[in-house]
Amino acid sequence: MPITSILSPLPGTFYRRPSPDEPPYKNVHDAVAEGEVIGLIEVMKSFHEVKATAAGQISAFLVENEEAVQAGQALVELDG
């Protein structure tokens, strides 16, 4: 199966959850549709959705929740 990486659209802090008391958008092995939200990037108190660029199954998160990321950095790997 081909591996697709979902990249950070901008620099900031990556969040896997919509808020601290809610479950993650997605977990490893979850199916994802193209355009589905898989996380958020926070930049200067503004939150931007990170959407899947392809359909597949999440094989790995390459960054931790609340980790600083750079624009273009791989966040998630998808199989499929």
N, C-alpha and C positions, 0 to 999 in steps of 0.2 A: 504494500500500500504506500502511496506517496505521503510524505510528511509535509504539512503546511504550517508555517509559523505565523502567528498573529503578532503584529508589531505595534509598539506604542506609537500613537499618532503625534505625541508631543512629550516634552520632559515634564516630570512632576512626580507625584506619589501615586503608586498603584494600589487600588483597593479591590478586593474580591467580593466585598459585600456592599449592598446599598446603604447600610448603616450598621453600627457596631452590634446592635441587638438582633439583626436579621441574618438568616443563613446566606452562604455564598451564592452568587449568581449560578456558578457551575463548579463541579468537582471533577477530579480525574475520573475518566471512563464515562462521563456524561456525553450524550449526543448533543451536537450543536448545529443549528441551521444557519445558513449564510445570513448575515445581518443581525443575528441575535446578540444581545448584550452579554459579555462575559466578565466585565469589570468596569472600573472607573479610574480616571486619572484626575487627580486634584492639582490645580495650578492656581496659586494665590487665592484660595478659598472658592474657586470655581471648579465645578465637577463636569468632566466630559466623558461620555460613554465610550467604551472600547467595544467594538462589534466584531464578530467573526467575519472574516473575509472569504470564508469557504465553509461548506458543510463538512461534518466529520465527527470524530469522537476525540475528546480531549485525552491526550496521552501523557501530558506533563505540563505543570506550571513551572516556568523557568525563573520566576521571581516570587518572593514571599509577599504576603499581604502587608501593606504599608511600607513597602520598599521603594526607595527613590529609583526612578528609571529615566533613561534618556530617550529622545525622539529616535525612532527606528530600532530600538532595542526589542528583541524577541521576548514576548511575555508568556506565550502559550504555544504548545505544539499540538497539532491535530493530525490524527490518522484518517485517511480516507480520501 
